Amino acid sequence: MEFDWNNPPFNLNSSLTPKDIEESFEDPFAVRLLPDSPRFSVQARFFNLGMSANSIGIFSVFRTNGKQLRIIEARPFEPEERFFYQRKMEQTLSQSGSG
């Protein structure tokens, strides 16, 4: 999957790089969600919670046309998001270990 970094609609600050954000999508434990809100129904937007190779937890809002990902917003995890991500990762690991 390609990323569209032309004129990102948010400021990339020094804490996150495009590489960090891309790596968070490659995380095998990344959690992708379709928000259940009419606010996002005009253009399908998705959430991704994943870790970069540097162990930075990144929450991203994105849209896709099936070929390219367009990041709308990205920021480091809030404590609740880190908890949710870790819980999902532990569930996945425990399910794969019991099979």
Backbone as CSV, one residue per row, in Angstrom:
resi,resn,N_x,N_y,N_z,CA_x,CA_y,CA_z,C_x,C_y,C_z
1,MET,0.846,-1.174,0.000,0.000,0.000,0.000,0.894,1.241,0.000
2,GLU,0.559,2.188,-0.835,1.308,3.440,-0.925,0.692,4.499,-0.029
3,PHE,1.520,5.404,0.425,1.053,6.529,1.232,1.110,7.793,0.396
4,ASP,0.089,8.605,0.490,0.033,9.887,-0.192,0.471,10.962,0.802
5,TRP,1.702,11.462,0.636,2.233,12.480,1.545,2.211,13.873,0.912
6,ASN,1.531,14.051,-0.231,1.433,15.370,-0.858,0.540,16.268,-0.024
7,ASN,1.082,17.351,0.452,0.343,18.324,1.252,-0.492,17.682,2.353
8,PRO,0.148,17.055,3.325,-0.636,16.444,4.403,-1.501,17.504,5.087
9,PRO,-2.736,17.143,5.453,-3.650,18.121,6.050,-3.370,18.404,7.531
10,PHE,-2.208,18.002,8.004,-1.828,18.263,9.388,-0.336,18.540,9.402
11,ASN,0.134,19.150,10.474,1.555,19.460,10.593,2.309,18.250,11.113
12,LEU,3.307,17.844,10.360,4.196,16.793,10.851,5.182,17.487,11.779
13,ASN,5.097,17.181,13.054,6.033,17.801,13.979,7.227,16.872,14.181
14,SER,8.165,17.283,14.958,9.395,16.515,15.107,9.203,15.207,15.864
15,SER,8.056,15.049,16.559,7.881,13.811,17.328,7.482,12.630,16.456
16,LEU,6.858,12.871,15.297,6.471,11.790,14.382,6.964,12.098,12.978
17,THR,7.531,11.105,12.349,7.967,11.251,10.965,7.050,10.421,10.067
18,PRO,7.034,10.714,8.768,6.263,9.852,7.863,6.673,8.387,7.978
19,LYS,7.961,8.134,8.205,8.436,6.754,8.352,7.811,6.088,9.580
20,ASP,7.767,6.809,10.711,7.129,6.270,11.925,5.672,5.908,11.657
21,ILE,4.963,6.821,10.980,3.543,6.603,10.709,3.365,5.391,9.796
22,GLU,4.164,5.296,8.742,4.075,4.143,7.835,4.367,2.844,8.577
23,GLU,5.363,2.855,9.447,5.700,1.651,10.220,4.548,1.223,11.119
24,SER,3.780,2.195,11.625,2.660,1.838,12.506,1.581,1.067,11.742
25,PHE,1.514,1.237,10.432,0.566,0.480,9.613,1.101,-0.923,9.303
26,GLU,2.416,-1.095,9.370,3.041,-2.396,9.114,3.081,-3.269,10.369
27,ASP,2.761,-2.702,11.512,2.746,-3.422,12.783,1.786,-4.613,12.674
28,PRO,2.267,-5.841,12.921,1.367,-6.999,12.806,0.235,-6.980,13.834
29,PHE,0.355,-6.178,14.877,-0.694,-6.084,15.888,-1.521,-4.804,15.747
30,ALA,-1.326,-4.066,14.655,-2.079,-2.823,14.458,-3.574,-3.116,14.484
31,VAL,-4.310,-2.182,15.060,-5.760,-2.299,15.154,-6.360,-1.261,14.212
32,ARG,-7.177,-1.721,13.265,-7.844,-0.808,12.341,-9.335,-0.846,12.616
33,LEU,-9.911,0.336,12.699,-11.325,0.453,13.050,-12.037,1.386,12.087
34,LEU,-13.292,1.070,11.804,-14.172,1.965,11.070,-15.055,2.638,12.109
35,PRO,-14.936,3.954,12.267,-15.719,4.620,13.303,-17.218,4.499,13.026
36,ASP,-17.959,4.278,14.074,-19.408,4.161,13.985,-20.012,5.518,14.321
37,SER,-19.900,6.446,13.375,-20.379,7.800,13.619,-20.823,8.429,12.302
38,PRO,-21.972,9.086,12.268,-22.410,9.750,11.041,-21.438,10.834,10.590
39,ARG,-20.666,11.340,11.530,-19.692,12.383,11.207,-18.691,11.914,10.153
40,PHE,-18.392,10.614,10.143,-17.403,10.081,9.218,-18.029,9.404,7.997
41,SER,-19.347,9.460,7.855,-20.000,8.698,6.792,-19.885,9.331,5.407
42,VAL,-19.621,10.623,5.311,-19.504,11.276,4.004,-18.317,10.711,3.235
43,GLN,-17.177,10.702,3.845,-15.995,10.053,3.282,-15.563,9.026,4.308
44,ALA,-15.488,7.782,3.885,-15.107,6.725,4.826,-13.723,7.019,5.388
45,ARG,-13.675,7.151,6.674,-12.404,7.371,7.368,-12.233,6.259,8.372
46,PHE,-10.994,5.880,8.554,-10.665,4.759,9.409,-9.660,5.203,10.449
47,PHE,-9.576,4.432,11.530,-8.586,4.662,12.572,-7.580,3.527,12.537
48,ASN,-6.327,3.857,12.816,-5.283,2.844,12.952,-4.535,3.118,14.243
49,LEU,-4.356,2.068,15.040,-3.511,2.150,16.225,-2.399,1.145,16.017
50,GLY,-1.179,1.628,15.947,-0.050,0.741,15.714,1.226,1.310,16.286
51,MET,2.235,0.452,16.349,3.531,0.849,16.892,4.550,0.995,15.763
52,SER,5.402,2.006,15.876,6.503,2.155,14.932,7.635,1.221,15.349
53,ALA,8.648,1.110,14.516,9.807,0.281,14.850,10.534,0.821,16.085
54,ASN,10.371,2.110,16.371,10.978,2.737,17.556,10.083,2.634,18.783
55,SER,9.046,1.789,18.715,8.095,1.583,19.821,7.308,2.834,20.176
56,ILE,7.014,3.649,19.179,6.151,4.805,19.385,4.736,4.369,19.012
57,GLY,3.813,4.467,19.964,2.421,4.165,19.677,1.804,5.321,18.914
58,ILE,1.195,5.036,17.752,0.667,6.094,16.896,-0.802,5.832,16.588
59,PHE,-1.621,6.853,16.831,-3.028,6.845,16.464,-3.148,7.661,15.182
60,SER,-3.732,7.066,14.132,-3.899,7.758,12.860,-5.344,7.689,12.401
61,VAL,-5.772,8.751,11.770,-7.043,8.776,11.053,-6.659,8.825,9.583
62,PHE,-7.263,7.940,8.784,-6.883,7.885,7.378,-8.073,7.527,6.503
63,ARG,-7.887,7.746,5.220,-8.836,7.262,4.227,-8.030,6.556,3.150
64,THR,-8.713,5.736,2.373,-8.020,4.979,1.336,-8.929,4.770,0.144
65,ASN,-8.308,4.681,-1.021,-9.046,4.342,-2.232,-8.741,2.898,-2.648
66,GLY,-8.098,2.152,-1.763,-7.723,0.771,-2.057,-6.306,0.641,-2.577
67,LYS,-5.737,1.737,-3.046,-4.362,1.726,-3.560,-3.442,2.625,-2.747
68,GLN,-3.988,3.732,-2.282,-3.196,4.686,-1.513,-3.881,4.982,-0.183
69,LEU,-3.043,5.230,0.816,-3.526,5.685,2.119,-3.246,7.178,2.223
70,ARG,-4.217,7.914,2.658,-4.058,9.345,2.900,-4.256,9.575,4.395
71,ILE,-3.187,9.980,5.059,-3.248,10.239,6.497,-3.866,11.613,6.708
72,ILE,-4.907,11.654,7.518,-5.602,12.902,7.800,-5.082,13.510,9.099
73,GLU,-4.765,12.657,10.050,-4.206,13.101,11.333,-3.418,11.953,11.927
74,ALA,-2.336,12.272,12.590,-1.536,11.264,13.296,-0.922,11.918,14.524
75,ARG,-0.906,11.149,15.601,-0.335,11.652,16.858,0.049,10.458,17.719
76,PRO,0.909,10.688,18.708,1.241,9.599,19.632,0.005,9.161,20.421
77,PHE,0.040,7.904,20.860,-1.058,7.355,21.664,-1.333,8.210,22.894
78,GLU,-2.606,8.285,23.245,-3.033,8.742,24.571,-2.973,7.497,25.465
79,PRO,-2.941,7.642,26.791,-2.863,6.465,27.675,-3.973,5.437,27.426
80,GLU,-5.205,5.892,27.147,-6.307,4.960,26.904,-6.086,4.147,25.624
81,GLU,-5.525,4.791,24.621,-5.260,4.103,23.348,-4.159,3.063,23.525
82,ARG,-3.150,3.398,24.302,-2.079,2.430,24.577,-2.655,1.211,25.298
83,PHE,-3.537,1.445,26.272,-4.176,0.352,27.000,-4.998,-0.518,26.039
84,PHE,-5.803,0.105,25.187,-6.634,-0.611,24.221,-5.759,-1.440,23.274
85,TYR,-4.692,-0.821,22.746,-3.780,-1.513,21.838,-3.156,-2.728,22.535
86,GLN,-2.650,-2.539,23.743,-1.993,-3.631,24.463,-2.975,-4.759,24.778
87,ARG,-4.212,-4.403,25.138,-5.217,-5.419,25.414,-5.528,-6.235,24.163
88,LYS,-5.684,-5.559,23.014,-5.946,-6.262,21.752,-4.768,-7.158,21.368
89,MET,-3.545,-6.674,21.575,-2.363,-7.466,21.255,-2.310,-8.710,22.120
90,GLU,-2.583,-8.557,23.417,-2.581,-9.720,24.330,-3.667,-10.716,23.952
91,GLN,-4.841,-10.238,23.545,-5.921,-11.143,23.101,-5.477,-11.936,21.870
92,THR,-4.849,-11.254,20.929,-4.387,-11.913,19.708,-3.345,-12.955,20.020
93,LEU,-2.403,-12.627,20.890,-1.345,-13.573,21.257,-1.908,-14.775,22.009
94,SER,-2.863,-14.546,22.899,-3.421,-15.672,23.650,-4.265,-16.579,22.750
95,GLN,-4.942,-16.002,21.757,-5.729,-16.817,20.826,-4.828,-17.634,19.912
96,SER,-3.716,-17.042,19.473,-2.822,-17.789,18.576,-2.054,-18.878,19.323
97,GLY,-1.850,-18.681,20.639,-1.151,-19.674,21.421,-2.011,-20.852,21.850
98,SER,-3.347,-20.667,21.804,-4.228,-21.746,22.244,-4.711,-22.630,21.101
99,GLY,-4.264,-22.333,19.874,-4.775,-23.076,18.734,-3.934,-24.170,18.346
